Amino acid sequence: MFKNSAILICILLALSLTNCAKRGTITGGLKDTLAPNLRISFPENFNTQFKGDEIKLVFDEYIKLTNLSKQLIISPPMEREPLILPTTATKFLTIKLKDTLKPNTTYSFNFGQSIADNNEGNTLNQFKYVFSTGDYIDSLSLSGKVKDAYEKEADAFISVMLYDIDDKFNDSVVYKKSPRYITNTLDSLKTFKLENLKAGKYLLVAMKDQNSNNKFNPKEDKIGFLKQVITVPSDTAYTVDLFKETLDLKTFKPTQSSGNKLLLGYNGKQSFKANPPKVTITSNKLVVPSIVTQMPEKDSLQVWYKPLKADTLAVNVMRDNYKEEYIIRVKDQKKDSLDIKALQNGVLNFRDRFTLEASTPLVKFDKSKIQILSKDSTAVAFTTEYDDFNQKFYLDFKKEVLEQYRISFLPGALTDFFEQANDSLNYNLTTKTAADYANLRIQLQNVKRFPVIVQLTNSKGDVIASEYSEEKTTVDFNLVEPTVLTLRLIYDDNKNGIYDTGSYLQKRYSEEVIYSSKEINIHANFDWEETFDVSLPYTPPPKEKVGNKKKSSF
């Protein structure tokens, strides 16, 4: 690897003894603002016919390595990571290769922002060491940016990969093999550039690689891809949208949570609204009455069953082509009892529905035992709705400004699956004036197709209000609480009223989501009008954001 070991030793000895113009060590002078530089390397940078297993890099001052595991990108990836020493302050870095190198291949070590001078921390940005095992250095490149298909901004450290499309290629390559080329989005703009590429046809994939193993794990990772084959060379700047797949249903053996409930865990976030799994419990081949609900904020189903004397229960789960059966042993445990909690307390906003959350599933409702009275004891008409999957009971009624409501549930108004009924429940709620809220009118521009879902989201990404439009370009949000909001539009291409994510194997992109660049800081007692041009790309909003005030109502 080294043509002359004696020459190398002399050079390194001379460098270690020399301190010419050493920056950052003389007190009283100007602050060092310069990044370290590579003085020499063995073999030299951009060398060809590389045959060795060790590389030495010599810098012009002492350096330190920071966050090397995330910053260093080796392309093509190596199955066995090289050893880079030392990890302490040094002028000399040694890269010891452990992998067998591929023939006629250009390798690139991009250190990102991991190399900085030891004294002031000035970063040697995007330093690269490149070599080829063949006769020349591949010099083609490919660039673009990554976005998140649903969130406003993509995560940091997104891996962008190219896979060879040849006679051995199949779609499973992203699960099993490392890519031919890889880079990373290290900057806040989420742009990427793949360099030192060979001409050819490739699959372009972006991935939030949680395990840092260059392989797609749908349970943990986000993925983005382009359906079309990428041909290099190319002067196109590509955009890749990342999404989290909804996993195929996979359940796990239930656990007993109480004397009348099992917890059935499942893989990933599932939308059971349109197609819930059918869960059947049997004891000695006799069907046990049961109800299935969602466990709040968990990837688990609650399977409620009528108490019985049995040593074991059989739990059968079915949905579409999925089928699983479990046998569990039953223990004598305390049973769940009915507890009802109101989600609103004190003030009831005009856009809210009065909501009760039950600890056990409700099955019977006696509307004659429910009453809403205004402050002058006038009965208020209402309607009810029960979300059996989420165990929430809703009361809807017309709310008047500056009104006081007394909502009463007499004993027996609500009865659960275990024939437990509520005790007397009383709730006192008030409303504010219309002047405590704002009205917001959205004028949509350049909508490509309908229907669309238009949403107001807060700083946490929570949906504050949502409207569905099949053809209207004017969308009104009335009586909205004053806050800072962001507009979001979803193209509901399958017309099911919700956002649907993509699928890598099905080669299906996520439904398109557009965010407004301008946040809206709405104040009370104002009518606001905003134009939402959905053809404009999202850019991070400025620090000061205000809406356009209008005095006329709408």
Summary of the structure (lengths in Angstrom):
residues: 554
radius of gyration: 31.4
end to end distance: 78.5
largest distance: 101.7
contacts: 1561
relative contact order: 0.08
helix: 5%
strand: 43%
